[in-house]
């Protein structure tokens, strides 16, 4: 009994600690209430607006221009999503303009630098000949490790070539590793992005490889940015800025406060209902729900998920799913109690019978979330991210935290069926089942 009481108290203290960290932060981690602790969407915090216009070197037909502008829009959205700005928008305006809105960046110049690159990647030899281009790259991703073989870890960008580019790369490395090039120290292939030389690796012998790395004293953000720019592809034509400005929030700080207050009231009413209807199990579920809120808050602060009103809606929806899981569990337990089983047996059977239903309902939701993450863009991705976090955490709190609390209650010999939500009518049914 003392063991279970100590475990119960320890769990309560742990939940309080998690909630405190979520609100106020700890060490390098900012909390929800700290400035910059949560990355807010454009509708809540404002940001920067850039309007680009196609800078055509030669005239295009209307259909060709429309096709290329659609490609520009898709590439811009992919860049923004890869950089974590899931609430940013890219909207076509007229026949040759695109409007970009990026939240949380107050300096329009910074926003312009974030997106302004054409992503024209080239591999050049010492004579300036282009031996590979961005279209030869299959994918790019940031990594951290010893990229140069000198035992010094650093951030770098790893590239994977398309199959037909492997032969090109081998021919290029063979051409620059002649005795003359090695003697003159011109045995290198420069990696150039939009005219800027990123790195100049020397080649000592012909290489046939499906991958290579780009180094250049990158920090993490620069490596992520470069990888996303390369992966999203080269724009079909240059863009020139025609408008650059900062904008305020479309809904304002009051909208966020109102949404948070409304969510808090809803959660409080749910806790009151659960405690009143299911008594001690409902109270345990309410405490577990506090732990759920704390864990979600910490994850959002760590992952820097863009939090807009759709994102808040995803969190509140997952709260409902967490409560729904507890309701299923408690109803299964009450069914077993009404059938005449002891509290301990009803508890075990109730969780066992509810497990499949909870897993099935959450897995179907997760499938829908994955589809939104893969095929969605903008605020849809933000909604899917918060819903994914919420669903996974709600499953953990319902199946692990709530169960742990109820196990402690049984260990402390709190087994009176009336304290487990059984009312007068339920007790009559239980007595009849026991007599039979």
VODREN-322691 format. One record per residue (C-alpha): residue in one letter; x, y, z. Coordinates in nm, 4 decimals. Example, Ala and Ser with C-alpha at 12.3 -4.5 7.8 and 13.67 -1.06 7.14 Angstrom:
BEGIN
("A"; (1.2300; -0.4500; 0.7800))
("S"; (1.3670; -0.1060; 0.7140))
//
This chain:
BEGIN
("X"; (0.0000; 0.0000; 0.0000))
("X"; (0.2803; 0.2411; 0.0906))
("X"; (0.4527; 0.1578; -0.2388))
("X"; (0.1449; 0.2516; -0.4419))
("X"; (0.0887; 0.5681; -0.2381))
("X"; (0.4487; 0.6755; -0.3025))
("X"; (0.4061; 0.6025; -0.6742))
("X"; (0.0844; 0.8036; -0.6837))
("X"; (0.2464; 1.1057; -0.5157))
("X"; (0.5528; 1.0802; -0.7406))
("X"; (0.3324; 1.0747; -1.0528))
("X"; (0.1457; 1.3850; -0.9333))
("X"; (0.4726; 1.5688; -0.8725))
("X"; (0.5998; 1.4634; -1.2156))
("X"; (0.2853; 1.5985; -1.3852))
("X"; (0.3196; 1.9265; -1.1960))
("X"; (0.6832; 1.9489; -1.3085))
("X"; (0.5964; 1.8825; -1.6737))
("X"; (0.3201; 2.1445; -1.6680))
("X"; (0.5582; 2.3958; -1.5057))
("X"; (0.8222; 2.3341; -1.7732))
("X"; (0.5586; 2.3667; -2.0466))
("X"; (0.4429; 2.7031; -1.9101))
("X"; (0.7658; 2.8647; -1.7901))
("X"; (1.0421; 2.6646; -1.9592))
("X"; (1.3561; 2.5194; -1.8059))
("X"; (1.7188; 2.5976; -1.8881))
("X"; (1.7560; 2.6576; -2.2634))
("X"; (1.3952; 2.5518; -2.3300))
("X"; (1.1466; 2.8375; -2.3465))
("X"; (0.7960; 2.7837; -2.2129))
("X"; (0.4613; 2.8661; -2.3665))
("X"; (0.4450; 3.1918; -2.1694))
("X"; (0.7963; 3.2978; -2.2738))
("X"; (0.8503; 3.5278; -2.5689))
("X"; (0.9395; 3.3075; -2.8624))
("X"; (0.8509; 2.9880; -2.6789))
("X"; (0.5824; 2.9068; -2.9352))
("X"; (0.6105; 2.9853; -3.3045))
("X"; (0.2793; 3.1525; -3.3844))
("X"; (0.1057; 3.1623; -3.7186))
("X"; (0.0526; 3.4693; -3.9343))
("X"; (-0.3063; 3.5097; -3.8150))
("X"; (-0.1870; 3.5451; -3.4542))
("X"; (0.1476; 3.7236; -3.4658))
("X"; (0.1820; 3.8869; -3.8073))
("X"; (0.4910; 3.8624; -4.0251))
("X"; (0.6270; 3.9672; -4.3619))
("X"; (0.4782; 3.9913; -4.7087))
("X"; (0.6782; 3.9654; -5.0296))
("X"; (0.5311; 4.0048; -5.3762))
("X"; (0.7440; 3.8667; -5.6591))
("X"; (0.7000; 3.9207; -6.0300))
("X"; (0.8291; 3.6918; -6.3020))
("X"; (1.1362; 3.8422; -6.4692))
("X"; (1.1209; 3.6818; -6.8113))
("X"; (1.4220; 3.6825; -7.0426))
("X"; (1.1979; 3.5867; -7.3315))
("X"; (0.8250; 3.5985; -7.3916))
("X"; (0.6095; 3.2967; -7.3074))
("X"; (0.2645; 3.1984; -7.4185))
("X"; (-0.0169; 3.2475; -7.1689))
("X"; (-0.0494; 2.8739; -7.1096))
("X"; (0.3258; 2.8262; -7.0626))
("X"; (0.3440; 3.1223; -6.8232))
("X"; (0.0482; 2.9923; -6.6218))
("X"; (0.2115; 2.6476; -6.5977))
("X"; (0.5436; 2.7919; -6.4831))
("X"; (0.3794; 3.0248; -6.2289))
("X"; (0.2017; 2.7234; -6.0808))
("X"; (0.5393; 2.5490; -6.0603))
("X"; (0.6847; 2.8565; -5.8827))
("X"; (0.3979; 2.8508; -5.6331))
("X"; (0.4477; 2.4800; -5.5581))
("X"; (0.8236; 2.5245; -5.5137))
("X"; (0.7788; 2.8210; -5.2797))
("X"; (0.5281; 2.6272; -5.0681))
("X"; (0.7657; 2.3301; -5.0546))
("X"; (1.0530; 2.5551; -4.9450))
("X"; (0.8449; 2.7168; -4.6719))
("X"; (0.7127; 2.3836; -4.5471))
("X"; (1.0633; 2.2299; -4.5434))
("X"; (1.1883; 2.5270; -4.3399))
("X"; (0.9107; 2.4792; -4.0836))
("X"; (0.6860; 2.7692; -4.1877))
("X"; (0.3788; 2.5529; -4.2367))
("X"; (0.1444; 2.8468; -4.1811))
("X"; (0.3067; 3.0549; -4.4556))
("X"; (0.1095; 3.1067; -4.7770))
("X"; (0.2019; 3.1477; -5.1421))
("X"; (-0.0792; 3.2897; -5.3562))
("X"; (-0.0753; 3.3705; -5.7270))
("X"; (-0.1776; 3.7269; -5.8113))
("X"; (-0.2530; 3.8140; -6.1709))
("X"; (-0.0740; 3.6309; -6.4500))
("X"; (0.2868; 3.6783; -6.3339))
("X"; (0.2935; 3.7714; -5.9649))
("X"; (0.3052; 3.5624; -5.6479))
("X"; (0.2363; 3.6886; -5.2928))
("X"; (0.4267; 3.5234; -5.0072))
("X"; (0.3146; 3.5697; -4.6458))
("X"; (0.5536; 3.4378; -4.3783))
("X"; (0.4602; 3.4468; -4.0075))
("X"; (0.6912; 3.5426; -3.7201))
("X"; (0.9500; 3.7198; -3.9399))
("X"; (0.9198; 4.0906; -3.8650))
("X"; (1.2065; 4.1912; -4.0945))
("X"; (1.0948; 4.1721; -4.4596))
("X"; (1.4583; 4.1677; -4.5743))
("X"; (1.5168; 3.8503; -4.3732))
("X"; (1.2100; 3.6943; -4.5342))
("X"; (1.3391; 3.7934; -4.8768))
("X"; (1.6755; 3.6274; -4.8115))
("X"; (1.4929; 3.3167; -4.6967))
("X"; (1.3194; 3.2733; -5.0330))
("X"; (1.5088; 3.4879; -5.2782))
("X"; (1.7410; 3.2192; -5.4120))
("X"; (1.6801; 3.0802; -5.7578))
("X"; (1.8382; 2.7519; -5.6349))
("X"; (2.0539; 2.7279; -5.9458))
("X"; (2.3023; 2.4642; -5.8349))
("X"; (2.6068; 2.3925; -6.0503))
("X"; (2.9210; 2.1809; -6.0241))
("X"; (3.2100; 2.3508; -6.2058))
("X"; (3.5649; 2.2458; -6.2806))
("X"; (3.8649; 2.4806; -6.2602))
("X"; (3.7999; 2.6045; -6.6167))
("X"; (3.4455; 2.7099; -6.5266))
("X"; (3.2804; 2.4275; -6.7190))
("X"; (2.9506; 2.3072; -6.5716))
("X"; (2.9835; 1.9320; -6.5177))
("X"; (2.6622; 1.8768; -6.3154))
("X"; (2.3482; 2.0816; -6.2485))
("X"; (2.0718; 2.0943; -5.9923))
("X"; (1.8484; 1.8797; -6.2134))
("X"; (2.0987; 1.5957; -6.1632))
("X"; (2.0304; 1.5935; -5.7864))
("X"; (1.7771; 1.3418; -5.6572))
("X"; (1.7523; 1.4802; -5.3031))
("X"; (1.9427; 1.6787; -5.0407))
("X"; (1.9282; 1.6637; -4.6617))
("X"; (2.1161; 1.8223; -4.3695))
("X"; (2.3441; 1.6079; -4.1542))
("X"; (2.5908; 1.6452; -3.8681))
("X"; (2.9133; 1.4504; -3.8502))
("X"; (3.2651; 1.4111; -3.9829))
("X"; (3.2108; 1.5000; -4.3490))
("X"; (3.5765; 1.5625; -4.4346))
("X"; (3.7364; 1.2617; -4.2645))
("X"; (3.9479; 1.4864; -4.0405))
("X"; (3.7720; 1.3901; -3.7192))
("X"; (3.5963; 1.7275; -3.6869))
("X"; (3.2138; 1.7032; -3.6671))
("X"; (3.0204; 1.9759; -3.8447))
("X"; (2.6919; 2.0458; -4.0179))
("X"; (2.6897; 1.9666; -4.3884))
("X"; (2.4478; 1.8903; -4.6707))
("X"; (2.4381; 1.5415; -4.8214))
("X"; (2.3393; 1.5080; -5.1876))
("X"; (2.2143; 1.2025; -5.3743))
("X"; (2.2564; 1.1932; -5.7528))
("X"; (2.0020; 1.0678; -6.0014))
("X"; (2.1094; 0.7419; -6.1713))
("X"; (2.2078; 0.9078; -6.4998))
("X"; (2.4219; 1.1646; -6.3126))
("X"; (2.6547; 0.9016; -6.1665))
("X"; (2.8306; 0.8586; -6.5021))
("X"; (2.8582; 1.2366; -6.5415))
("X"; (3.0172; 1.2708; -6.1990))
("X"; (3.2649; 0.9908; -6.2679))
("X"; (3.3654; 1.1523; -6.5998))
("X"; (3.4088; 1.4904; -6.4303))
("X"; (3.6278; 1.3532; -6.1512))
("X"; (3.8343; 1.1583; -6.4044))
("X"; (3.8891; 1.4758; -6.6091))
("X"; (4.0154; 1.6819; -6.3127))
("X"; (4.2506; 1.4156; -6.1721))
("X"; (4.5060; 1.4202; -6.4503))
("X"; (4.8697; 1.4675; -6.3527))
("X"; (4.8613; 1.8247; -6.4819))
("X"; (4.5569; 1.9222; -6.2732))
("X"; (4.6991; 1.7593; -5.9609))
("X"; (5.0360; 1.9294; -6.0149))
("X"; (4.8720; 2.2712; -6.0617))
("X"; (4.6276; 2.2194; -5.7718))
("X"; (4.3320; 2.2607; -6.0080))
("X"; (4.1970; 1.9131; -5.9351))
("X"; (3.8754; 2.0351; -5.7752))
("X"; (3.5064; 2.0611; -5.8554))
("X"; (3.3467; 2.3751; -5.7164))
("X"; (2.9879; 2.3605; -5.5896))
("X"; (2.8138; 2.6868; -5.6792))
("X"; (2.4641; 2.8053; -5.5824))
("X"; (2.3285; 3.1094; -5.7674))
("X"; (2.6820; 3.2211; -5.8482))
("X"; (2.8030; 3.1841; -5.4894))
("X"; (3.0754; 2.9267; -5.4329))
("X"; (2.9709; 2.7079; -5.1404))
("X"; (3.2683; 2.4737; -5.1254))
("X"; (3.5627; 2.3611; -5.3407))
("X"; (3.6450; 1.9990; -5.2626))
("X"; (3.9638; 1.8598; -5.4166))
("X"; (3.9484; 1.5271; -5.5986))
("X"; (4.2476; 1.2942; -5.5779))
("X"; (4.1173; 1.0097; -5.7927))
("X"; (3.8193; 0.9270; -6.0177))
("X"; (3.5048; 0.8635; -5.8186))
("X"; (3.1926; 0.6694; -5.9040))
("X"; (2.9401; 0.7434; -5.6350))
("X"; (2.5701; 0.8091; -5.5935))
("X"; (2.6231; 1.0801; -5.3324))
("X"; (2.8472; 1.3640; -5.2208))
("X"; (2.8561; 1.6291; -4.9499))
("X"; (2.8610; 2.0083; -4.9381))
("X"; (3.0617; 2.1633; -4.6549))
("X"; (3.1187; 2.5276; -4.5758))
("X"; (3.1172; 2.6112; -4.2041))
("X"; (2.7400; 2.5732; -4.1917))
("X"; (2.5343; 2.6035; -3.8768))
("X"; (2.2209; 2.3926; -3.8419))
("X"; (1.9821; 2.6549; -3.9803))
("X"; (2.2018; 2.7219; -4.2843))
("X"; (2.2317; 2.3493; -4.3592))
("X"; (1.8553; 2.2996; -4.3315))
("X"; (1.7931; 2.6028; -4.5516))
("X"; (2.0380; 2.4919; -4.8216))
("X"; (1.9030; 2.1360; -4.8288))
("X"; (1.5443; 2.2583; -4.8586))
("X"; (1.6338; 2.5039; -5.1357))
("X"; (1.8110; 2.2345; -5.3378))
("X"; (1.5400; 1.9743; -5.2822))
("X"; (1.2568; 2.2096; -5.3815))
("X"; (1.4228; 2.2609; -5.7201))
("X"; (1.5299; 2.5470; -5.9418))
("X"; (1.2708; 2.8071; -6.0320))
("X"; (1.1829; 2.8179; -6.4040))
("X"; (1.2743; 3.1887; -6.4252))
("X"; (1.4063; 3.4724; -6.2117))
("X"; (1.1796; 3.6645; -5.9750))
("X"; (1.2063; 4.0314; -5.8876))
("X"; (1.0635; 4.1911; -5.5738))
("X"; (0.7856; 4.4424; -5.6334))
("X"; (0.6588; 4.4669; -5.2741))
("X"; (0.8242; 4.4060; -4.9392))
("X"; (0.6510; 4.4912; -4.6106))
("X"; (0.5745; 4.3814; -4.2581))
("X"; (0.2129; 4.3188; -4.1565))
("X"; (0.0343; 4.2862; -3.8245))
("X"; (-0.1698; 3.9875; -3.7063))
("X"; (-0.4975; 3.9389; -3.8930))
("X"; (-0.6785; 3.8189; -3.5803))
("X"; (-0.4726; 3.9845; -3.3088))
("X"; (-0.3466; 3.8795; -2.9689))
("X"; (-0.7017; 3.8899; -2.8314))
("X"; (-0.8040; 3.6068; -3.0643))
("X"; (-0.5289; 3.3858; -2.9221))
("X"; (-0.6210; 3.4729; -2.5638))
("X"; (-0.9897; 3.4107; -2.6354))
("X"; (-0.9127; 3.0734; -2.7957))
("X"; (-0.6914; 2.9668; -2.5042))
("X"; (-0.9512; 3.0766; -2.2477))
("X"; (-1.2273; 2.8964; -2.4372))
("X"; (-1.0138; 2.5823; -2.4545))
("X"; (-0.9313; 2.6042; -2.0819))
("X"; (-1.3001; 2.6433; -1.9917))
("X"; (-1.3903; 2.3473; -2.2104))
("X"; (-1.1214; 2.1277; -2.0549))
("X"; (-1.2286; 2.2324; -1.7029))
("X"; (-1.5928; 2.1448; -1.7762))
("X"; (-1.4839; 1.8094; -1.9160))
("X"; (-1.2890; 1.7410; -1.5953))
("X"; (-1.5924; 1.8332; -1.3839))
("X"; (-1.8131; 1.6026; -1.5897))
("X"; (-1.5675; 1.3130; -1.5747))
("X"; (-1.5256; 1.3462; -1.1985))
("X"; (-1.8979; 1.3811; -1.1325))
("X"; (-1.9988; 1.0918; -1.3581))
("X"; (-1.7164; 0.8435; -1.3015))
("X"; (-1.6025; 0.9624; -0.9564))
("X"; (-1.2505; 0.8439; -0.8621))
("X"; (-1.1615; 0.7079; -1.2092))
("X"; (-1.2883; 1.0352; -1.3571))
("X"; (-1.0711; 1.2308; -1.1155))
("X"; (-0.7676; 1.0200; -1.2118))
("X"; (-0.8439; 1.0782; -1.5793))
("X"; (-0.8647; 1.4532; -1.5148))
("X"; (-0.5218; 1.4497; -1.3507))
("X"; (-0.3866; 1.2478; -1.6462))
("X"; (-0.5422; 1.5077; -1.8782))
("X"; (-0.3337; 1.7741; -1.7029))
("X"; (-0.0286; 1.5617; -1.7788))
("X"; (-0.1427; 1.5382; -2.1407))
("X"; (-0.1622; 1.9171; -2.1673))
("X"; (0.1844; 1.9551; -2.0131))
("X"; (0.3455; 1.6983; -2.2453))
("X"; (0.1856; 1.8528; -2.5555))
("X"; (0.3032; 2.1966; -2.4438))
("X"; (0.6628; 2.0779; -2.4016))
("X"; (0.6623; 1.9046; -2.7419))
("X"; (0.5259; 2.2149; -2.9159))
("X"; (0.7954; 2.4312; -2.7562))
("X"; (1.0720; 2.1845; -2.8472))
("X"; (0.9627; 2.1162; -3.2061))
("X"; (0.8635; 2.4795; -3.2757))
("X"; (0.5441; 2.3781; -3.4532))
("X"; (0.3673; 2.6782; -3.6046))
("X"; (0.0661; 2.7404; -3.3828))
("X"; (-0.2275; 2.9106; -3.5534))
("X"; (-0.6005; 2.8781; -3.4939))
("X"; (-0.6148; 2.5569; -3.7042))
("X"; (-0.3272; 2.4239; -3.4922))
("X"; (-0.5120; 2.5074; -3.1711))
("X"; (-0.8178; 2.3323; -3.3150))
("X"; (-0.6040; 2.0208; -3.3689))
("X"; (-0.4971; 2.0218; -3.0034))
("X"; (-0.8523; 2.0675; -2.8743))
("X"; (-0.9738; 1.7883; -3.1053))
("X"; (-0.7103; 1.5551; -2.9633))
("X"; (-0.8243; 1.6488; -2.6087))
("X"; (-1.1678; 1.5231; -2.7050))
("X"; (-1.0136; 1.1985; -2.8283))
("X"; (-0.8233; 1.1587; -2.5008))
("X"; (-1.1457; 1.1973; -2.3040))
("X"; (-1.3244; 0.9600; -2.5411))
("X"; (-1.0621; 0.6912; -2.4730))
("X"; (-1.1134; 0.7276; -2.0987))
("X"; (-1.4915; 0.7081; -2.1376))
("X"; (-1.4560; 0.3792; -2.3289))
("X"; (-1.2304; 0.2382; -2.0578))
("X"; (-1.4561; 0.3418; -1.7701))
("X"; (-1.7714; 0.2136; -1.9385))
("X"; (-1.6032; -0.1229; -1.9965))
("X"; (-1.5052; -0.1339; -1.6283))
("X"; (-1.8616; -0.0515; -1.5220))
("X"; (-1.9937; -0.3278; -1.7480))
("X"; (-1.7682; -0.5761; -1.5740))
("X"; (-1.8714; -0.4460; -1.2295))
("X"; (-2.2394; -0.4740; -1.3228))
("X"; (-2.1693; -0.8337; -1.4255))
("X"; (-2.0682; -0.9059; -1.0670))
("X"; (-1.6900; -0.9115; -1.0963))
("X"; (-1.4638; -0.7747; -0.8266))
("X"; (-1.3164; -0.4276; -0.8770))
("X"; (-0.9711; -0.5701; -0.9498))
("X"; (-1.1058; -0.8176; -1.2072))
("X"; (-1.3307; -0.5511; -1.3618))
("X"; (-1.0384; -0.3111; -1.3906))
("X"; (-0.8219; -0.5631; -1.5729))
("X"; (-1.0995; -0.6859; -1.8005))
("X"; (-1.2189; -0.3322; -1.8723))
("X"; (-0.8788; -0.2177; -1.9948))
("X"; (-0.8312; -0.5366; -2.1961))
("X"; (-1.1677; -0.5023; -2.3703))
("X"; (-1.1250; -0.1288; -2.4347))
("X"; (-0.7720; -0.1566; -2.5732))
("X"; (-0.8688; -0.2726; -2.9216))
("X"; (-1.1394; -0.0091; -2.9643))
("X"; (-0.9046; 0.2709; -2.8578))
("X"; (-0.6231; 0.1534; -3.0864))
("X"; (-0.8591; 0.1174; -3.3854))
("X"; (-1.0105; 0.4642; -3.3472))
("X"; (-0.6731; 0.6332; -3.3020))
("X"; (-0.5037; 0.4448; -3.5862))
("X"; (-0.7745; 0.5542; -3.8314))
("X"; (-0.7186; 0.9131; -3.7208))
("X"; (-0.3421; 0.8739; -3.7586))
("X"; (-0.3869; 0.7448; -4.1144))
("X"; (-0.5830; 1.0582; -4.2021))
("X"; (-0.3177; 1.2740; -4.0315))
("X"; (-0.0361; 1.1117; -4.2305))
("X"; (-0.2251; 1.1782; -4.5541))
("X"; (-0.2609; 1.5459; -4.4578))
("X"; (0.1090; 1.5681; -4.3707))
("X"; (0.2186; 1.4086; -4.6985))
("X"; (-0.0176; 1.5833; -4.9378))
("X"; (-0.1189; 1.8963; -4.7466))
("X"; (0.0466; 2.2370; -4.7416))
("X"; (0.0282; 2.5535; -4.5308))
("X"; (-0.2168; 2.5607; -4.2405))
("X"; (-0.3345; 2.2070; -4.3252))
("X"; (0.0106; 2.0789; -4.2286))
("X"; (0.0036; 2.2858; -3.9088))
("X"; (-0.3332; 2.1333; -3.8148))
("X"; (-0.2074; 1.7835; -3.8963))
("X"; (0.1116; 1.8300; -3.6917))
("X"; (-0.0677; 1.9363; -3.3742))
("X"; (-0.3307; 1.6658; -3.4218))
("X"; (-0.0573; 1.4030; -3.4660))
("X"; (0.1161; 1.5152; -3.1472))
("X"; (-0.2133; 1.5267; -2.9599))
("X"; (-0.3336; 1.1824; -3.0718))
("X"; (-0.0052; 1.0087; -2.9822))
("X"; (0.0125; 1.1780; -2.6415))
("X"; (-0.3581; 1.1110; -2.5720))
("X"; (-0.3054; 0.7397; -2.6381))
("X"; (-0.0126; 0.7409; -2.3963))
("X"; (-0.2017; 0.9219; -2.1195))
("X"; (-0.5156; 0.7088; -2.1577))
("X"; (-0.3438; 0.3702; -2.1782))
("X"; (-0.0460; 0.4352; -1.9495))
("X"; (-0.0965; 0.7329; -1.7175))
("X"; (-0.4646; 0.6768; -1.6356))
("X"; (-0.4030; 0.3050; -1.5975))
("X"; (-0.1120; 0.3759; -1.3645))
("X"; (-0.3279; 0.5961; -1.1428))
("X"; (-0.6053; 0.3360; -1.1261))
("X"; (-0.3498; 0.0669; -1.0431))
("X"; (-0.2330; 0.2841; -0.7523))
("X"; (-0.5937; 0.3172; -0.6314))
("X"; (-0.6338; -0.0598; -0.6291))
("X"; (-0.2966; -0.0962; -0.4575))
("X"; (-0.4214; 0.1444; -0.1887))
("X"; (-0.7307; -0.0799; -0.1535))
("X"; (-0.9763; 0.1760; -0.2890))
("X"; (-1.2040; -0.0894; -0.4393))
("X"; (-1.5562; 0.0132; -0.3354))
("X"; (-1.7611; -0.0094; -0.6596))
("X"; (-1.9528; 0.3063; -0.5656))
("X"; (-1.6277; 0.5013; -0.5782))
("X"; (-1.5704; 0.3638; -0.9289))
("X"; (-1.8779; 0.5285; -1.0764))
("X"; (-2.1401; 0.2691; -0.9831))
("X"; (-2.4731; 0.4328; -0.9015))
("X"; (-2.7789; 0.2914; -0.7253))
("X"; (-2.9248; 0.1356; -1.0387))
("X"; (-2.5881; -0.0109; -1.1330))
("X"; (-2.5480; -0.1607; -0.7863))
("X"; (-2.8928; -0.3266; -0.8126))
("X"; (-2.7919; -0.4853; -1.1435))
("X"; (-2.4655; -0.5986; -0.9849))
("X"; (-2.6465; -0.7570; -0.6902))
("X"; (-2.8812; -0.9446; -0.9230))
("X"; (-2.5888; -1.0701; -1.1301))
("X"; (-2.4102; -1.1828; -0.8131))
("X"; (-2.7173; -1.3746; -0.6898))
("X"; (-2.7431; -1.5544; -1.0236))
//
